[in-house]
Amino acid sequence: MIKMNSIILSLKKNKIGIMLILTAALFTVGGQYFWKISNMHNMLFILIGFLFYSIGAVGMIIAFKYGSFSVIHPMMSMGYIFTVLLGYYFLNEIINIEKIIGLILIMLGVVLVGVGDE
């Protein structure tokens, strides 16, 4: 059984790294979004996409300095959740039950990996 204390301790220990990696995930997803809407024809959107993606990559590097690698890196999978939400709100994509189950499993996996930090 998962102990709430171990979750809280892991969050405290990795707090800055987690915030940075989630921000990095948002930037990389944002970069991919701009590439998607560019249709490979709008050079401004392509460049904005590279800028966002680059900021996300640098953010990942910095985040690894502020937490356990085994906790911080799996948090990048939250990018999948951000992608589904971005697709739903801005690209009119459908969120079906399979996607919902997948997103729940991703979040559960991230929590379970984070709990293992000591």
Biopython code that builds the backbone (N, CA, C, O; Angstrom):
import numpy as np
from Bio.PDB.StructureBuilder import StructureBuilder

atoms = [
    (1, "MET", "N", (0.835, -1.186, 0.000)),
    (1, "MET", "CA", (0.000, 0.000, 0.000)),
    (1, "MET", "C", (0.883, 1.253, 0.000)),
    (1, "MET", "O", (1.926, 1.292, 0.653)),
    (2, "ILE", "N", (0.456, 2.247, -0.724)),
    (2, "ILE", "CA", (1.219, 3.492, -0.847)),
    (2, "ILE", "C", (1.068, 4.305, 0.435)),
    (2, "ILE", "O", (-0.044, 4.548, 0.905)),
    (3, "LYS", "N", (2.192, 4.715, 0.985)),
    (3, "LYS", "CA", (2.156, 5.538, 2.186)),
    (3, "LYS", "C", (2.141, 7.007, 1.767)),
    (3, "LYS", "O", (2.955, 7.443, 0.952)),
    (4, "MET", "N", (1.207, 7.754, 2.335)),
    (4, "MET", "CA", (1.072, 9.168, 1.996)),
    (4, "MET", "C", (2.339, 9.941, 2.361)),
    (4, "MET", "O", (2.701, 10.902, 1.683)),
    (5, "ASN", "N", (3.013, 9.518, 3.436)),
    (5, "ASN", "CA", (4.242, 10.205, 3.846)),
    (5, "ASN", "C", (5.320, 10.112, 2.780)),
    (5, "ASN", "O", (6.042, 11.080, 2.544)),
    (6, "SER", "N", (5.439, 8.947, 2.127)),
    (6, "SER", "CA", (6.474, 8.813, 1.111)),
    (6, "SER", "C", (6.174, 9.685, -0.105)),
    (6, "SER", "O", (7.097, 10.194, -0.741)),
    (7, "ILE", "N", (4.897, 9.862, -0.434)),
    (7, "ILE", "CA", (4.521, 10.756, -1.536)),
    (7, "ILE", "C", (4.883, 12.191, -1.185)),
    (7, "ILE", "O", (5.465, 12.911, -1.997)),
    (8, "ILE", "N", (4.537, 12.596, 0.019)),
    (8, "ILE", "CA", (4.803, 13.970, 0.457)),
    (8, "ILE", "C", (6.309, 14.230, 0.519)),
    (8, "ILE", "O", (6.774, 15.287, 0.093)),
    (9, "LEU", "N", (7.068, 13.273, 1.046)),
    (9, "LEU", "CA", (8.521, 13.437, 1.116)),
    (9, "LEU", "C", (9.148, 13.550, -0.268)),
    (9, "LEU", "O", (10.033, 14.374, -0.496)),
    (10, "SER", "N", (8.676, 12.708, -1.189)),
    (10, "SER", "CA", (9.201, 12.761, -2.555)),
    (10, "SER", "C", (8.874, 14.098, -3.207)),
    (10, "SER", "O", (9.719, 14.686, -3.882)),
    (11, "LEU", "N", (7.652, 14.578, -3.008)),
    (11, "LEU", "CA", (7.265, 15.877, -3.575)),
    (11, "LEU", "C", (8.117, 17.004, -3.004)),
    (11, "LEU", "O", (8.548, 17.894, -3.737)),
    (12, "LYS", "N", (8.361, 16.968, -1.694)),
    (12, "LYS", "CA", (9.191, 18.011, -1.080)),
    (12, "LYS", "C", (10.622, 17.967, -1.618)),
    (12, "LYS", "O", (11.210, 19.002, -1.934)),
    (13, "LYS", "N", (11.169, 16.761, -1.718)),
    (13, "LYS", "CA", (12.551, 16.602, -2.164)),
    (13, "LYS", "C", (12.733, 17.028, -3.619)),
    (13, "LYS", "O", (13.766, 17.595, -3.978)),
    (14, "ASN", "N", (11.745, 16.760, -4.444)),
    (14, "ASN", "CA", (11.857, 16.981, -5.890)),
    (14, "ASN", "C", (11.006, 18.140, -6.403)),
    (14, "ASN", "O", (10.821, 18.281, -7.612)),
    (15, "LYS", "N", (10.492, 18.960, -5.509)),
    (15, "LYS", "CA", (9.523, 19.999, -5.852)),
    (15, "LYS", "C", (9.976, 20.899, -7.007)),
    (15, "LYS", "O", (9.230, 21.090, -7.968)),
    (16, "ILE", "N", (11.156, 21.436, -6.925)),
    (16, "ILE", "CA", (11.633, 22.351, -7.962)),
    (16, "ILE", "C", (11.819, 21.601, -9.281)),
    (16, "ILE", "O", (11.422, 22.088, -10.339)),
    (17, "GLY", "N", (12.416, 20.426, -9.211)),
    (17, "GLY", "CA", (12.609, 19.627, -10.415)),
    (17, "GLY", "C", (11.298, 19.252, -11.078)),
    (17, "GLY", "O", (11.192, 19.264, -12.304)),
    (18, "ILE", "N", (10.290, 18.915, -10.266)),
    (18, "ILE", "CA", (8.977, 18.558, -10.808)),
    (18, "ILE", "C", (8.346, 19.757, -11.502)),
    (18, "ILE", "O", (7.816, 19.632, -12.607)),
    (19, "MET", "N", (8.401, 20.914, -10.858)),
    (19, "MET", "CA", (7.821, 22.108, -11.483)),
    (19, "MET", "C", (8.535, 22.439, -12.799)),
    (19, "MET", "O", (7.894, 22.796, -13.787)),
    (20, "LEU", "N", (9.857, 22.320, -12.802)),
    (20, "LEU", "CA", (10.616, 22.615, -14.017)),
    (20, "LEU", "C", (10.324, 21.604, -15.124)),
    (20, "LEU", "O", (10.188, 21.988, -16.286)),
    (21, "ILE", "N", (10.224, 20.321, -14.781)),
    (21, "ILE", "CA", (10.000, 19.312, -15.819)),
    (21, "ILE", "C", (8.588, 19.428, -16.382)),
    (21, "ILE", "O", (8.383, 19.205, -17.575)),
    (22, "LEU", "N", (7.609, 19.772, -15.544)),
    (22, "LEU", "CA", (6.244, 19.969, -16.053)),
    (22, "LEU", "C", (6.182, 21.194, -16.971)),
    (22, "LEU", "O", (5.477, 21.189, -17.979)),
    (23, "THR", "N", (6.923, 22.234, -16.613)),
    (23, "THR", "CA", (7.001, 23.414, -17.478)),
    (23, "THR", "C", (7.686, 23.051, -18.790)),
    (23, "THR", "O", (7.258, 23.483, -19.860)),
    (24, "ALA", "N", (8.746, 22.259, -18.703)),
    (24, "ALA", "CA", (9.443, 21.809, -19.915)),
    (24, "ALA", "C", (8.509, 20.986, -20.799)),
    (24, "ALA", "O", (8.515, 21.131, -22.021)),
    (25, "ALA", "N", (7.711, 20.125, -20.179)),
    (25, "ALA", "CA", (6.755, 19.317, -20.947)),
    (25, "ALA", "C", (5.747, 20.214, -21.658)),
    (25, "ALA", "O", (5.398, 19.969, -22.812)),
    (26, "LEU", "N", (5.279, 21.255, -20.968)),
    (26, "LEU", "CA", (4.344, 22.195, -21.603)),
    (26, "LEU", "C", (4.982, 22.886, -22.803)),
    (26, "LEU", "O", (4.343, 23.049, -23.843)),
    (27, "PHE", "N", (6.237, 23.290, -22.658)),
    (27, "PHE", "CA", (6.916, 23.960, -23.771)),
    (27, "PHE", "C", (7.133, 23.019, -24.955)),
    (27, "PHE", "O", (6.951, 23.423, -26.104)),
    (28, "THR", "N", (7.521, 21.767, -24.689)),
    (28, "THR", "CA", (7.727, 20.847, -25.807)),
    (28, "THR", "C", (6.410, 20.542, -26.509)),
    (28, "THR", "O", (6.369, 20.434, -27.735)),
    (29, "VAL", "N", (5.350, 20.406, -25.749)),
    (29, "VAL", "CA", (4.027, 20.192, -26.357)),
    (29, "VAL", "C", (3.622, 21.429, -27.149)),
    (29, "VAL", "O", (3.074, 21.318, -28.245)),
    (30, "GLY", "N", (3.891, 22.605, -26.595)),
    (30, "GLY", "CA", (3.591, 23.846, -27.322)),
    (30, "GLY", "C", (4.347, 23.916, -28.641)),
    (30, "GLY", "O", (3.792, 24.329, -29.660)),
    (31, "GLY", "N", (5.606, 23.514, -28.622)),
    (31, "GLY", "CA", (6.393, 23.494, -29.854)),
    (31, "GLY", "C", (5.795, 22.552, -30.881)),
    (31, "GLY", "O", (5.698, 22.893, -32.060)),
    (32, "GLN", "N", (5.399, 21.384, -30.443)),
    (32, "GLN", "CA", (4.787, 20.413, -31.350)),
    (32, "GLN", "C", (3.450, 20.923, -31.891)),
    (32, "GLN", "O", (3.095, 20.662, -33.040)),
    (33, "TYR", "N", (2.721, 21.649, -31.052)),
    (33, "TYR", "CA", (1.452, 22.235, -31.498)),
    (33, "TYR", "C", (1.694, 23.229, -32.640)),
    (33, "TYR", "O", (0.991, 23.211, -33.650)),
    (34, "PHE", "N", (2.688, 24.087, -32.466)),
    (34, "PHE", "CA", (2.970, 25.057, -33.528)),
    (34, "PHE", "C", (3.410, 24.375, -34.814)),
    (34, "PHE", "O", (3.075, 24.834, -35.906)),
    (35, "TRP", "N", (4.162, 23.275, -34.694)),
    (35, "TRP", "CA", (4.526, 22.524, -35.902)),
    (35, "TRP", "C", (3.284, 21.960, -36.564)),
    (35, "TRP", "O", (3.170, 21.969, -37.789)),
    (36, "LYS", "N", (2.361, 21.473, -35.766)),
    (36, "LYS", "CA", (1.129, 20.885, -36.304)),
    (36, "LYS", "C", (0.315, 21.933, -37.063)),
    (36, "LYS", "O", (-0.120, 21.688, -38.188)),
    (37, "ILE", "N", (0.110, 23.092, -36.452)),
    (37, "ILE", "CA", (-0.735, 24.099, -37.111)),
    (37, "ILE", "C", (-0.033, 24.804, -38.256)),
    (37, "ILE", "O", (-0.680, 25.488, -39.049)),
    (38, "SER", "N", (1.285, 24.647, -38.358)),
    (38, "SER", "CA", (2.009, 25.270, -39.469)),
    (38, "SER", "C", (1.721, 24.555, -40.788)),
    (38, "SER", "O", (1.879, 25.144, -41.858)),
    (39, "ASN", "N", (1.300, 23.288, -40.720)),
    (39, "ASN", "CA", (1.121, 22.451, -41.911)),
    (39, "ASN", "C", (2.384, 22.428, -42.762)),
    (39, "ASN", "O", (2.327, 22.208, -43.972)),
    (40, "MET", "N", (3.524, 22.657, -42.117)),
    (40, "MET", "CA", (4.829, 22.686, -42.771)),
    (40, "MET", "C", (4.908, 23.748, -43.882)),
    (40, "MET", "O", (5.721, 23.636, -44.799)),
    (41, "HIS", "N", (4.057, 24.773, -43.790)),
    (41, "HIS", "CA", (4.071, 25.850, -44.779)),
    (41, "HIS", "C", (4.283, 27.226, -44.143)),
    (41, "HIS", "O", (4.806, 28.134, -44.789)),
    (42, "ASN", "N", (3.883, 27.382, -42.892)),
    (42, "ASN", "CA", (3.994, 28.670, -42.223)),
    (42, "ASN", "C", (5.320, 28.712, -41.463)),
    (42, "ASN", "O", (5.430, 28.159, -40.368)),
    (43, "MET", "N", (6.302, 29.353, -42.033)),
    (43, "MET", "CA", (7.649, 29.371, -41.470)),
    (43, "MET", "C", (7.683, 30.020, -40.082)),
    (43, "MET", "O", (8.472, 29.604, -39.233)),
    (44, "LEU", "N", (6.857, 31.013, -39.839)),
    (44, "LEU", "CA", (6.829, 31.653, -38.525)),
    (44, "LEU", "C", (6.414, 30.644, -37.456)),
    (44, "LEU", "O", (7.044, 30.567, -36.401)),
    (45, "PHE", "N", (5.361, 29.872, -37.721)),
    (45, "PHE", "CA", (4.911, 28.865, -36.754)),
    (45, "PHE", "C", (5.956, 27.762, -36.570)),
    (45, "PHE", "O", (6.127, 27.248, -35.464)),
    (46, "ILE", "N", (6.638, 27.406, -37.625)),
    (46, "ILE", "CA", (7.699, 26.391, -37.517)),
    (46, "ILE", "C", (8.809, 26.908, -36.602)),
    (46, "ILE", "O", (9.297, 26.174, -35.742)),
    (47, "LEU", "N", (9.204, 28.154, -36.782)),
    (47, "LEU", "CA", (10.255, 28.743, -35.952)),
    (47, "LEU", "C", (9.808, 28.896, -34.502)),
    (47, "LEU", "O", (10.585, 28.636, -33.583)),
    (48, "ILE", "N", (8.569, 29.314, -34.293)),
    (48, "ILE", "CA", (8.030, 29.406, -32.930)),
    (48, "ILE", "C", (8.034, 28.017, -32.289)),
    (48, "ILE", "O", (8.353, 27.872, -31.109)),
    (49, "GLY", "N", (7.680, 27.006, -33.068)),
    (49, "GLY", "CA", (7.707, 25.636, -32.575)),
    (49, "GLY", "C", (9.100, 25.225, -32.128)),
    (49, "GLY", "O", (9.261, 24.619, -31.069)),
    (50, "PHE", "N", (10.120, 25.557, -32.941)),
    (50, "PHE", "CA", (11.497, 25.247, -32.557)),
    (50, "PHE", "C", (11.905, 26.010, -31.300)),
    (50, "PHE", "O", (12.604, 25.463, -30.447)),
    (51, "LEU", "N", (11.480, 27.253, -31.176)),
    (51, "LEU", "CA", (11.798, 28.041, -29.993)),
    (51, "LEU", "C", (11.195, 27.396, -28.747)),
    (51, "LEU", "O", (11.890, 27.194, -27.751)),
    (52, "PHE", "N", (9.903, 27.073, -28.804)),
    (52, "PHE", "CA", (9.231, 26.445, -27.663)),
    (52, "PHE", "C", (9.890, 25.106, -27.320)),
    (52, "PHE", "O", (10.155, 24.816, -26.154)),
    (53, "TYR", "N", (10.148, 24.301, -28.344)),
    (53, "TYR", "CA", (10.735, 22.985, -28.119)),
    (53, "TYR", "C", (12.129, 23.121, -27.507)),
    (53, "TYR", "O", (12.503, 22.341, -26.631)),
    (54, "SER", "N", (12.892, 24.101, -27.964)),
    (54, "SER", "CA", (14.235, 24.336, -27.418)),
    (54, "SER", "C", (14.174, 24.757, -25.955)),
    (54, "SER", "O", (14.962, 24.289, -25.134)),
    (55, "ILE", "N", (13.237, 25.638, -25.637)),
    (55, "ILE", "CA", (13.063, 26.057, -24.242)),
    (55, "ILE", "C", (12.716, 24.837, -23.383)),
    (55, "ILE", "O", (13.210, 24.696, -22.264)),
    (56, "GLY", "N", (11.865, 23.961, -23.914)),
    (56, "GLY", "CA", (11.507, 22.748, -23.190)),
    (56, "GLY", "C", (12.714, 21.841, -22.967)),
    (56, "GLY", "O", (12.871, 21.267, -21.889)),
    (57, "ALA", "N", (13.565, 21.713, -23.983)),
    (57, "ALA", "CA", (14.751, 20.859, -23.859)),
    (57, "ALA", "C", (15.720, 21.414, -22.817)),
    (57, "ALA", "O", (16.259, 20.664, -22.003)),
    (58, "VAL", "N", (15.938, 22.714, -22.844)),
    (58, "VAL", "CA", (16.819, 23.333, -21.850)),
    (58, "VAL", "C", (16.198, 23.200, -20.459)),
    (58, "VAL", "O", (16.901, 22.959, -19.478)),
    (59, "GLY", "N", (14.886, 23.359, -20.384)),
    (59, "GLY", "CA", (14.188, 23.192, -19.100)),
    (59, "GLY", "C", (14.367, 21.797, -18.531)),
    (59, "GLY", "O", (14.505, 21.624, -17.320)),
    (60, "MET", "N", (14.363, 20.794, -19.415)),
    (60, "MET", "CA", (14.586, 19.416, -18.951)),
    (60, "MET", "C", (15.977, 19.271, -18.356)),
    (60, "MET", "O", (16.144, 18.660, -17.301)),
    (61, "ILE", "N", (16.956, 19.821, -19.016)),
    (61, "ILE", "CA", (18.338, 19.727, -18.533)),
    (61, "ILE", "C", (18.463, 20.367, -17.155)),
    (61, "ILE", "O", (19.097, 19.814, -16.255)),
    (62, "ILE", "N", (17.859, 21.524, -17.004)),
    (62, "ILE", "CA", (17.914, 22.230, -15.717)),
    (62, "ILE", "C", (17.155, 21.456, -14.641)),
    (62, "ILE", "O", (17.603, 21.374, -13.498)),
    (63, "ALA", "N", (16.001, 20.886, -15.009)),
    (63, "ALA", "CA", (15.173, 20.159, -14.041)),
    (63, "ALA", "C", (15.922, 18.985, -13.431)),
    (63, "ALA", "O", (15.748, 18.685, -12.250)),
    (64, "PHE", "N", (16.753, 18.319, -14.226)),
    (64, "PHE", "CA", (17.471, 17.149, -13.720)),
    (64, "PHE", "C", (18.441, 17.519, -12.593)),
    (64, "PHE", "O", (18.838, 16.660, -11.806)),
    (65, "LYS", "N", (18.814, 18.780, -12.520)),
    (65, "LYS", "CA", (19.704, 19.241, -11.457)),
    (65, "LYS", "C", (18.976, 19.306, -10.114)),
    (65, "LYS", "O", (19.611, 19.258, -9.061)),
    (66, "TYR", "N", (17.646, 19.415, -10.148)),
    (66, "TYR", "CA", (16.869, 19.673, -8.935)),
    (66, "TYR", "C", (15.994, 18.505, -8.492)),
    (66, "TYR", "O", (14.921, 18.720, -7.927)),
    (67, "GLY", "N", (16.428, 17.296, -8.733)),
    (67, "GLY", "CA", (15.647, 16.165, -8.256)),
    (67, "GLY", "C", (16.223, 14.854, -8.718)),
    (67, "GLY", "O", (17.188, 14.808, -9.480)),
    (68, "SER", "N", (15.618, 13.799, -8.248)),
    (68, "SER", "CA", (16.055, 12.453, -8.610)),
    (68, "SER", "C", (15.677, 12.164, -10.056)),
    (68, "SER", "O", (14.538, 12.395, -10.463)),
    (69, "PHE", "N", (16.619, 11.667, -10.818)),
    (69, "PHE", "CA", (16.397, 11.356, -12.230)),
    (69, "PHE", "C", (15.222, 10.396, -12.398)),
    (69, "PHE", "O", (14.411, 10.558, -13.310)),
    (70, "SER", "N", (15.130, 9.389, -11.511)),
    (70, "SER", "CA", (14.079, 8.381, -11.629)),
    (70, "SER", "C", (12.694, 8.934, -11.319)),
    (70, "SER", "O", (11.693, 8.295, -11.642)),
    (71, "VAL", "N", (12.618, 10.091, -10.706)),
    (71, "VAL", "CA", (11.333, 10.743, -10.441)),
    (71, "VAL", "C", (11.051, 11.791, -11.512)),
    (71, "VAL", "O", (9.943, 11.869, -12.043)),
    (72, "ILE", "N", (12.061, 12.591, -11.821)),
    (72, "ILE", "CA", (11.881, 13.733, -12.720)),
    (72, "ILE", "C", (11.605, 13.292, -14.160)),
    (72, "ILE", "O", (10.670, 13.793, -14.784)),
    (73, "HIS", "N", (12.390, 12.378, -14.686)),
    (73, "HIS", "CA", (12.232, 12.013, -16.096)),
    (73, "HIS", "C", (10.862, 11.424, -16.422)),
    (73, "HIS", "O", (10.284, 11.803, -17.440)),
    (74, "PRO", "N", (10.315, 10.523, -15.619)),
    (74, "PRO", "CA", (8.975, 10.012, -15.938)),
    (74, "PRO", "C", (7.891, 11.092, -15.956)),
    (74, "PRO", "O", (6.840, 10.908, -16.571)),
    (75, "MET", "N", (8.142, 12.200, -15.290)),
    (75, "MET", "CA", (7.168, 13.306, -15.305)),
    (75, "MET", "C", (6.992, 13.887, -16.704)),
    (75, "MET", "O", (5.976, 14.522, -16.987)),
    (76, "MET", "N", (7.979, 13.676, -17.584)),
    (76, "MET", "CA", (7.829, 14.154, -18.963)),
    (76, "MET", "C", (6.653, 13.473, -19.656)),
    (76, "MET", "O", (6.115, 13.999, -20.630)),
    (77, "SER", "N", (6.253, 12.303, -19.158)),
    (77, "SER", "CA", (5.108, 11.624, -19.772)),
    (77, "SER", "C", (3.811, 12.397, -19.543)),
    (77, "SER", "O", (2.797, 12.111, -20.179)),
    (78, "MET", "N", (3.839, 13.365, -18.648)),
    (78, "MET", "CA", (2.674, 14.238, -18.488)),
    (78, "MET", "C", (2.441, 15.042, -19.764)),
    (78, "MET", "O", (1.353, 15.579, -19.974)),
    (79, "GLY", "N", (3.454, 15.125, -20.609)),
    (79, "GLY", "CA", (3.291, 15.772, -21.905)),
    (79, "GLY", "C", (2.195, 15.117, -22.728)),
    (79, "GLY", "O", (1.506, 15.791, -23.493)),
    (80, "TYR", "N", (2.026, 13.791, -22.576)),
    (80, "TYR", "CA", (0.935, 13.107, -23.284)),
    (80, "TYR", "C", (-0.418, 13.643, -22.844)),
    (80, "TYR", "O", (-1.326, 13.809, -23.658)),
    (81, "ILE", "N", (-0.544, 13.912, -21.560)),
    (81, "ILE", "CA", (-1.801, 14.449, -21.038)),
    (81, "ILE", "C", (-2.016, 15.859, -21.569)),
    (81, "ILE", "O", (-3.114, 16.206, -22.004)),
    (82, "PHE", "N", (-0.961, 16.670, -21.533)),
    (82, "PHE", "CA", (-1.073, 18.025, -22.063)),
    (82, "PHE", "C", (-1.437, 18.010, -23.545)),
    (82, "PHE", "O", (-2.205, 18.852, -24.010)),
    (83, "THR", "N", (-0.886, 17.052, -24.279)),
    (83, "THR", "CA", (-1.156, 16.945, -25.715)),
    (83, "THR", "C", (-2.610, 16.620, -25.991)),
    (83, "THR", "O", (-3.228, 17.221, -26.869)),
    (84, "VAL", "N", (-3.157, 15.676, -25.248)),
    (84, "VAL", "CA", (-4.566, 15.307, -25.446)),
    (84, "VAL", "C", (-5.472, 16.491, -25.127)),
    (84, "VAL", "O", (-6.424, 16.759, -25.859)),
    (85, "LEU", "N", (-5.182, 17.194, -24.047)),
    (85, "LEU", "CA", (-6.001, 18.348, -23.681)),
    (85, "LEU", "C", (-5.874, 19.475, -24.703)),
    (85, "LEU", "O", (-6.868, 20.106, -25.061)),
    (86, "LEU", "N", (-4.662, 19.725, -25.168)),
    (86, "LEU", "CA", (-4.448, 20.753, -26.193)),
    (86, "LEU", "C", (-5.187, 20.384, -27.478)),
    (86, "LEU", "O", (-5.824, 21.236, -28.098)),
    (87, "GLY", "N", (-5.102, 19.123, -27.873)),
    (87, "GLY", "CA", (-5.811, 18.665, -29.070)),
    (87, "GLY", "C", (-7.314, 18.817, -28.938)),
    (87, "GLY", "O", (-8.001, 19.169, -29.896)),
    (88, "TYR", "N", (-7.813, 18.550, -27.750)),
    (88, "TYR", "CA", (-9.251, 18.666, -27.512)),
    (88, "TYR", "C", (-9.709, 20.122, -27.584)),
    (88, "TYR", "O", (-10.689, 20.442, -28.257)),
    (89, "TYR", "N", (-8.987, 20.998, -26.883)),
    (89, "TYR", "CA", (-9.423, 22.399, -26.789)),
    (89, "TYR", "C", (-9.110, 23.234, -28.030)),
    (89, "TYR", "O", (-9.875, 24.136, -28.372)),
    (90, "PHE", "N", (-8.000, 22.948, -28.707)),
    (90, "PHE", "CA", (-7.590, 23.816, -29.807)),
    (90, "PHE", "C", (-7.684, 23.194, -31.193)),
    (90, "PHE", "O", (-7.708, 23.909, -32.195)),
    (91, "LEU", "N", (-7.738, 21.857, -31.260)),
    (91, "LEU", "CA", (-7.794, 21.199, -32.563)),
    (91, "LEU", "C", (-9.079, 20.397, -32.762)),
    (91, "LEU", "O", (-9.231, 19.675, -33.748)),
    (92, "ASN", "N", (-9.996, 20.537, -31.811)),
    (92, "ASN", "CA", (-11.296, 19.857, -31.864)),
    (92, "ASN", "C", (-11.166, 18.339, -31.986)),
    (92, "ASN", "O", (-11.976, 17.693, -32.651)),
    (93, "GLU", "N", (-10.159, 17.782, -31.350)),
    (93, "GLU", "CA", (-10.000, 16.339, -31.343)),
    (93, "GLU", "C", (-10.898, 15.735, -30.265)),
    (93, "GLU", "O", (-11.244, 16.398, -29.288)),
    (94, "ILE", "N", (-11.262, 14.494, -30.451)),
    (94, "ILE", "CA", (-12.186, 13.820, -29.546)),
    (94, "ILE", "C", (-11.400, 13.066, -28.474)),
    (94, "ILE", "O", (-10.380, 12.439, -28.760)),
    (95, "ILE", "N", (-11.892, 13.140, -27.239)),
    (95, "ILE", "CA", (-11.335, 12.342, -26.153)),
    (95, "ILE", "C", (-12.326, 11.216, -25.881)),
    (95, "ILE", "O", (-13.404, 11.447, -25.334)),
    (96, "ASN", "N", (-11.955, 10.001, -26.266)),
    (96, "ASN", "CA", (-12.843, 8.857, -26.045)),
    (96, "ASN", "C", (-12.439, 8.113, -24.765)),
    (96, "ASN", "O", (-11.477, 8.492, -24.097)),
    (97, "ILE", "N", (-13.165, 7.080, -24.441)),
    (97, "ILE", "CA", (-12.928, 6.342, -23.203)),
    (97, "ILE", "C", (-11.542, 5.707, -23.172)),
    (97, "ILE", "O", (-10.923, 5.623, -22.111)),
    (98, "GLU", "N", (-11.053, 5.260, -24.321)),
    (98, "GLU", "CA", (-9.721, 4.665, -24.359)),
    (98, "GLU", "C", (-8.650, 5.683, -23.987)),
    (98, "GLU", "O", (-7.706, 5.358, -23.267)),
    (99, "LYS", "N", (-8.795, 6.907, -24.473)),
    (99, "LYS", "CA", (-7.832, 7.952, -24.131)),
    (99, "LYS", "C", (-7.917, 8.300, -22.650)),
    (99, "LYS", "O", (-6.896, 8.514, -21.997)),
    (100, "ILE", "N", (-9.127, 8.356, -22.127)),
    (100, "ILE", "CA", (-9.302, 8.669, -20.700)),
    (100, "ILE", "C", (-8.622, 7.606, -19.840)),
    (100, "ILE", "O", (-7.914, 7.933, -18.887)),
    (101, "ILE", "N", (-8.837, 6.330, -20.177)),
    (101, "ILE", "CA", (-8.193, 5.242, -19.433)),
    (101, "ILE", "C", (-6.673, 5.351, -19.549)),
    (101, "ILE", "O", (-5.959, 5.178, -18.561)),
    (102, "GLY", "N", (-6.184, 5.634, -20.740)),
    (102, "GLY", "CA", (-4.744, 5.794, -20.943)),
    (102, "GLY", "C", (-4.174, 6.937, -20.127)),
    (102, "GLY", "O", (-3.102, 6.801, -19.538)),
    (103, "LEU", "N", (-4.880, 8.068, -20.083)),
    (103, "LEU", "CA", (-4.408, 9.212, -19.311)),
    (103, "LEU", "C", (-4.385, 8.901, -17.823)),
    (103, "LEU", "O", (-3.460, 9.302, -17.116)),
    (104, "ILE", "N", (-5.397, 8.188, -17.346)),
    (104, "ILE", "CA", (-5.428, 7.797, -15.934)),
    (104, "ILE", "C", (-4.254, 6.870, -15.613)),
    (104, "ILE", "O", (-3.616, 7.012, -14.570)),
    (105, "LEU", "N", (-3.972, 5.925, -16.509)),
    (105, "LEU", "CA", (-2.841, 5.016, -16.288)),
    (105, "LEU", "C", (-1.507, 5.760, -16.286)),
    (105, "LEU", "O", (-0.614, 5.441, -15.501)),
    (106, "ILE", "N", (-1.375, 6.751, -17.168)),
    (106, "ILE", "CA", (-0.143, 7.553, -17.189)),
    (106, "ILE", "C", (0.019, 8.292, -15.860)),
    (106, "ILE", "O", (1.095, 8.271, -15.263)),
    (107, "MET", "N", (-1.040, 8.937, -15.405)),
    (107, "MET", "CA", (-0.952, 9.675, -14.144)),
    (107, "MET", "C", (-0.658, 8.739, -12.977)),
    (107, "MET", "O", (0.135, 9.074, -12.097)),
    (108, "LEU", "N", (-1.292, 7.569, -12.965)),
    (108, "LEU", "CA", (-1.042, 6.597, -11.911)),
    (108, "LEU", "C", (0.419, 6.136, -11.953)),
    (108, "LEU", "O", (1.062, 6.015, -10.910)),
    (109, "GLY", "N", (0.934, 5.884, -13.138)),
    (109, "GLY", "CA", (2.329, 5.475, -13.283)),
    (109, "GLY", "C", (3.295, 6.532, -12.788)),
    (109, "GLY", "O", (4.280, 6.213, -12.122)),
    (110, "VAL", "N", (3.025, 7.779, -13.105)),
    (110, "VAL", "CA", (3.896, 8.874, -12.655)),
    (110, "VAL", "C", (3.897, 8.943, -11.128)),
    (110, "VAL", "O", (4.946, 9.122, -10.510)),
    (111, "VAL", "N", (2.725, 8.801, -10.529)),
    (111, "VAL", "CA", (2.644, 8.836, -9.065)),
    (111, "VAL", "C", (3.393, 7.657, -8.448)),
    (111, "VAL", "O", (4.142, 7.830, -7.487)),
    (112, "LEU", "N", (3.192, 6.459, -8.999)),
    (112, "LEU", "CA", (3.853, 5.283, -8.444)),
    (112, "LEU", "C", (5.374, 5.340, -8.586)),
    (112, "LEU", "O", (6.092, 4.897, -7.691)),
    (113, "VAL", "N", (5.862, 5.869, -9.676)),
    (113, "VAL", "CA", (7.309, 6.011, -9.843)),
    (113, "VAL", "C", (7.847, 7.047, -8.853)),
    (113, "VAL", "O", (8.918, 6.855, -8.277)),
    (114, "GLY", "N", (7.121, 8.126, -8.656)),
    (114, "GLY", "CA", (7.540, 9.172, -7.736)),
    (114, "GLY", "C", (7.582, 8.724, -6.294)),
    (114, "GLY", "O", (8.374, 9.240, -5.505)),
    (115, "VAL", "N", (6.740, 7.769, -5.939)),
    (115, "VAL", "CA", (6.685, 7.277, -4.569)),
    (115, "VAL", "C", (7.949, 6.505, -4.212)),
    (115, "VAL", "O", (8.346, 6.464, -3.048)),
    (116, "GLY", "N", (8.579, 5.895, -5.209)),
    (116, "GLY", "CA", (9.760, 5.082, -4.952)),
    (116, "GLY", "C", (10.999, 5.861, -4.576)),
    (116, "GLY", "O", (12.026, 5.261, -4.256)),
    (117, "ASP", "N", (10.935, 7.176, -4.604)),
    (117, "ASP", "CA", (12.106, 7.998, -4.282)),
    (117, "ASP", "C", (12.347, 7.995, -2.788)),
    (117, "ASP", "O", (11.423, 8.162, -1.992)),
    (118, "GLU", "N", (13.605, 7.801, -2.417)),
    (118, "GLU", "CA", (13.927, 7.798, -0.986)),
    (118, "GLU", "C", (15.079, 8.724, -0.684)),
    (118, "GLU", "O", (15.485, 8.848, 0.471)),
]
sb = StructureBuilder()
sb.init_structure("model")
sb.init_model(0)
sb.init_chain("A")
sb.init_seg("    ")
for serial, (resi, resn, name, xyz) in enumerate(atoms, 1):
    if name == "N":
        sb.init_residue(resn, " ", resi, " ")
    sb.init_atom(name, np.array(xyz, "f"), 0.0, 1.0, " ", f" {name:<3s}", serial, name[0])
structure = sb.get_structure()
